Amino acid sequence: MPFDVRRFDTAWDRYVVAIEKGYRLFRMHLGKGASPASVAAAEKAIGVALPEDLRHLLCRHSGGDDCFVLPGWDLFSPERIVTEWRVWEELRRDQFVPDGETCDPQGPILGNEWWRLGWIPFCGDGGGNHLCVDMDPDTGGTSGQVISMWHDASERQLIAPSLTEFIEIIANDAEAGELVWDEEWGGVNASQKR
C-alpha cells in the first residue's frame, strides 16, 4: 500500500495535540526536522532504504529533546539511527552469527537470527532496547512493520504493520488518556489512572 502522507500527518497531529492537553510544552521537546539529504545519508550508511513514513517523520522531527517523545521511547535522528544500527551490526558480526543465536518471533518476523541487518532501530529506551522498522519480514509480514527488539530477551513482537499504524495506535491511546506526559518518567508514559 503506498504511503498516505495525509493519514500519517493526521495521526501524528492527533497524538501531539492529545499529549499537549496535559503538557502544553510538549512540542518544544520535538526535534526540528532532518534534511532529506541527512536521511539519504543514513540510508546509504546502513545500506537500507527506510520506509516512506519513517522518512517523513524524520523530516518533520529529527529525534527528540533527550526525552521520551514516543511512549517510553526516545525518537532517534538519522545520525542516531546509523549509530545504533552499527552497534547491532557489529554485535551480529562478532557474536550473534558466530554463536548461532536466534530469537523468538511473535508474528511474521524472521527468527533465525538474534538481530537482522534489515531491522532498523528508530527509537530506544536508553537501556539497549528498541522499536525497529523491519525491512526484512517473514512471509505474511509487511516491509516497514514495527517490531520490538529487546537486548536481553529473545522475544521479537509485531507492534504494528507500519509506522503510520503505530502512530495511529498511540494517538488513540493518548486521546483516551492512556498515555500522558510524566515529568518524573522523562516523557510520554502510560497513565497511572489505568
FIPA-998198 format. One record per residue (C-alpha): x, y, z; residue in one letter; chain. Coordinates in steps of 0.25 Angstrom, whole numbers. Example, Ala and Ser with C-alpha at 12.3 -4.5 7.8 and 13.67 -1.06 7.14 Angstrom:
! FIPA-998198
u=49&v=-18&w=31&aa=A&ch=A
u=55&v=-4&w=29&aa=S&ch=A
! end
This chain:
! FIPA-998198
u=0&v=0&w=0&aa=M&ch=A
u=6&v=14&w=-4&aa=P&ch=A
u=9&v=24&w=7&aa=F&ch=A
u=-2&v=33&w=11&aa=D&ch=A
u=4&v=46&w=16&aa=V&ch=A
u=-9&v=51&w=20&aa=R&ch=A
u=-13&v=39&w=28&aa=R&ch=A
u=1&v=40&w=35&aa=F&ch=A
u=0&v=55&w=38&aa=D&ch=A
u=-14&v=54&w=43&aa=T&ch=A
u=-10&v=42&w=53&aa=A&ch=A
u=3&v=50&w=57&aa=W&ch=A
u=-4&v=63&w=60&aa=D&ch=A
u=-15&v=55&w=68&aa=R&ch=A
u=-4&v=49&w=76&aa=Y&ch=A
u=3&v=63&w=79&aa=V&ch=A
u=-10&v=70&w=82&aa=V&ch=A
u=-14&v=59&w=92&aa=A&ch=A
u=-1&v=60&w=99&aa=I&ch=A
u=-1&v=75&w=99&aa=E&ch=A
u=-15&v=75&w=107&aa=K&ch=A
u=-7&v=70&w=119&aa=G&ch=A
u=6&v=77&w=116&aa=Y&ch=A
u=5&v=89&w=107&aa=R&ch=A
u=21&v=90&w=105&aa=L&ch=A
u=21&v=76&w=98&aa=F&ch=A
u=25&v=82&w=84&aa=R&ch=A
u=37&v=88&w=89&aa=M&ch=A
u=43&v=74&w=92&aa=H&ch=A
u=41&v=70&w=78&aa=L&ch=A
u=54&v=72&w=69&aa=G&ch=A
u=53&v=80&w=57&aa=K&ch=A
u=52&v=72&w=44&aa=G&ch=A
u=64&v=66&w=38&aa=A&ch=A
u=68&v=70&w=23&aa=S&ch=A
u=65&v=60&w=12&aa=P&ch=A
u=80&v=59&w=10&aa=A&ch=A
u=83&v=54&w=24&aa=S&ch=A
u=72&v=44&w=23&aa=V&ch=A
u=78&v=39&w=10&aa=A&ch=A
u=92&v=39&w=16&aa=A&ch=A
u=87&v=30&w=27&aa=A&ch=A
u=80&v=21&w=17&aa=E&ch=A
u=94&v=20&w=10&aa=K&ch=A
u=101&v=17&w=22&aa=A&ch=A
u=93&v=5&w=26&aa=I&ch=A
u=90&v=1&w=12&aa=G&ch=A
u=75&v=0&w=14&aa=V&ch=A
u=64&v=9&w=9&aa=A&ch=A
u=55&v=14&w=20&aa=L&ch=A
u=40&v=13&w=19&aa=P&ch=A
u=34&v=26&w=14&aa=E&ch=A
u=26&v=28&w=27&aa=D&ch=A
u=39&v=28&w=35&aa=L&ch=A
u=46&v=37&w=25&aa=R&ch=A
u=34&v=46&w=26&aa=H&ch=A
u=35&v=46&w=41&aa=L&ch=A
u=50&v=49&w=42&aa=L&ch=A
u=48&v=61&w=32&aa=C&ch=A
u=37&v=66&w=42&aa=R&ch=A
u=44&v=63&w=55&aa=H&ch=A
u=58&v=58&w=55&aa=S&ch=A
u=59&v=52&w=69&aa=G&ch=A
u=54&v=58&w=82&aa=G&ch=A
u=60&v=67&w=93&aa=D&ch=A
u=66&v=55&w=101&aa=D&ch=A
u=53&v=50&w=106&aa=C&ch=A
u=42&v=40&w=102&aa=F&ch=A
u=34&v=47&w=92&aa=V&ch=A
u=28&v=34&w=88&aa=L&ch=A
u=22&v=25&w=100&aa=P&ch=A
u=35&v=20&w=107&aa=G&ch=A
u=43&v=23&w=95&aa=W&ch=A
u=53&v=33&w=90&aa=D&ch=A
u=51&v=37&w=76&aa=L&ch=A
u=65&v=36&w=68&aa=F&ch=A
u=71&v=45&w=58&aa=S&ch=A
u=76&v=40&w=45&aa=P&ch=A
u=90&v=40&w=51&aa=E&ch=A
u=86&v=33&w=63&aa=R&ch=A
u=79&v=22&w=55&aa=I&ch=A
u=92&v=20&w=48&aa=V&ch=A
u=100&v=19&w=61&aa=T&ch=A
u=90&v=9&w=68&aa=E&ch=A
u=89&v=1&w=55&aa=W&ch=A
u=105&v=0&w=55&aa=R&ch=A
u=105&v=-5&w=69&aa=V&ch=A
u=96&v=-16&w=66&aa=W&ch=A
u=103&v=-19&w=53&aa=E&ch=A
u=116&v=-21&w=60&aa=E&ch=A
u=109&v=-30&w=71&aa=L&ch=A
u=103&v=-38&w=60&aa=R&ch=A
u=116&v=-40&w=52&aa=R&ch=A
u=125&v=-43&w=64&aa=D&ch=A
u=115&v=-50&w=74&aa=Q&ch=A
u=101&v=-53&w=69&aa=F&ch=A
u=104&v=-60&w=56&aa=V&ch=A
u=117&v=-68&w=61&aa=P&ch=A
u=109&v=-72&w=73&aa=D&ch=A
u=97&v=-76&w=65&aa=G&ch=A
u=88&v=-68&w=74&aa=E&ch=A
u=73&v=-67&w=69&aa=T&ch=A
u=61&v=-60&w=74&aa=C&ch=A
u=46&v=-64&w=78&aa=D&ch=A
u=37&v=-57&w=68&aa=P&ch=A
u=23&v=-53&w=71&aa=Q&ch=A
u=17&v=-50&w=58&aa=G&ch=A
u=22&v=-50&w=44&aa=P&ch=A
u=37&v=-47&w=48&aa=I&ch=A
u=49&v=-56&w=43&aa=L&ch=A
u=54&v=-63&w=55&aa=G&ch=A
u=67&v=-69&w=50&aa=N&ch=A
u=76&v=-58&w=56&aa=E&ch=A
u=76&v=-50&w=69&aa=W&ch=A
u=77&v=-37&w=61&aa=W&ch=A
u=76&v=-35&w=46&aa=R&ch=A
u=82&v=-25&w=37&aa=L&ch=A
u=68&v=-21&w=32&aa=G&ch=A
u=63&v=-17&w=46&aa=W&ch=A
u=65&v=-2&w=47&aa=I&ch=A
u=65&v=4&w=61&aa=P&ch=A
u=57&v=17&w=60&aa=F&ch=A
u=55&v=19&w=75&aa=C&ch=A
u=60&v=14&w=88&aa=G&ch=A
u=58&v=14&w=103&aa=D&ch=A
u=73&v=17&w=107&aa=G&ch=A
u=75&v=3&w=112&aa=G&ch=A
u=78&v=-4&w=99&aa=G&ch=A
u=64&v=-7&w=95&aa=N&ch=A
u=58&v=-2&w=82&aa=H&ch=A
u=46&v=-1&w=73&aa=L&ch=A
u=51&v=-5&w=59&aa=C&ch=A
u=45&v=-4&w=45&aa=V&ch=A
u=46&v=-18&w=40&aa=D&ch=A
u=51&v=-17&w=25&aa=M&ch=A
u=53&v=-32&w=24&aa=D&ch=A
u=40&v=-38&w=29&aa=P&ch=A
u=35&v=-53&w=29&aa=D&ch=A
u=24&v=-58&w=20&aa=T&ch=A
u=11&v=-51&w=23&aa=G&ch=A
u=19&v=-39&w=29&aa=G&ch=A
u=20&v=-25&w=23&aa=T&ch=A
u=33&v=-18&w=19&aa=S&ch=A
u=33&v=-6&w=29&aa=G&ch=A
u=26&v=-13&w=40&aa=Q&ch=A
u=29&v=-8&w=54&aa=V&ch=A
u=35&v=-19&w=64&aa=I&ch=A
u=41&v=-19&w=77&aa=S&ch=A
u=56&v=-22&w=80&aa=M&ch=A
u=60&v=-25&w=94&aa=W&ch=A
u=75&v=-26&w=96&aa=H&ch=A
u=74&v=-37&w=107&aa=D&ch=A
u=61&v=-45&w=103&aa=A&ch=A
u=59&v=-53&w=91&aa=S&ch=A
u=44&v=-49&w=88&aa=E&ch=A
u=42&v=-40&w=76&aa=R&ch=A
u=28&v=-35&w=75&aa=Q&ch=A
u=20&v=-29&w=64&aa=L&ch=A
u=15&v=-16&w=69&aa=I&ch=A
u=8&v=-10&w=57&aa=A&ch=A
u=8&v=-13&w=42&aa=P&ch=A
u=14&v=0&w=39&aa=S&ch=A
u=20&v=13&w=46&aa=L&ch=A
u=7&v=20&w=41&aa=T&ch=A
u=-2&v=10&w=48&aa=E&ch=A
u=7&v=10&w=61&aa=F&ch=A
u=5&v=25&w=61&aa=I&ch=A
u=-10&v=23&w=60&aa=E&ch=A
u=-10&v=13&w=71&aa=I&ch=A
u=-2&v=23&w=81&aa=I&ch=A
u=-11&v=35&w=76&aa=A&ch=A
u=-23&v=27&w=80&aa=N&ch=A
u=-17&v=23&w=94&aa=D&ch=A
u=-13&v=38&w=96&aa=A&ch=A
u=-27&v=43&w=93&aa=E&ch=A
u=-33&v=32&w=102&aa=A&ch=A
u=-24&v=37&w=113&aa=G&ch=A
u=-16&v=25&w=114&aa=E&ch=A
u=-3&v=32&w=110&aa=L&ch=A
u=1&v=45&w=117&aa=V&ch=A
u=14&v=53&w=119&aa=W&ch=A
u=20&v=49&w=132&aa=D&ch=A
u=31&v=58&w=137&aa=E&ch=A
u=37&v=48&w=147&aa=E&ch=A
u=38&v=38&w=136&aa=W&ch=A
u=44&v=47&w=126&aa=G&ch=A
u=34&v=48&w=115&aa=G&ch=A
u=21&v=41&w=110&aa=V&ch=A
u=17&v=29&w=118&aa=N&ch=A
u=5&v=20&w=121&aa=A&ch=A
u=-4&v=28&w=130&aa=S&ch=A
u=-5&v=24&w=145&aa=Q&ch=A
u=-20&v=24&w=144&aa=K&ch=A
u=-21&v=11&w=137&aa=R&ch=A
! end
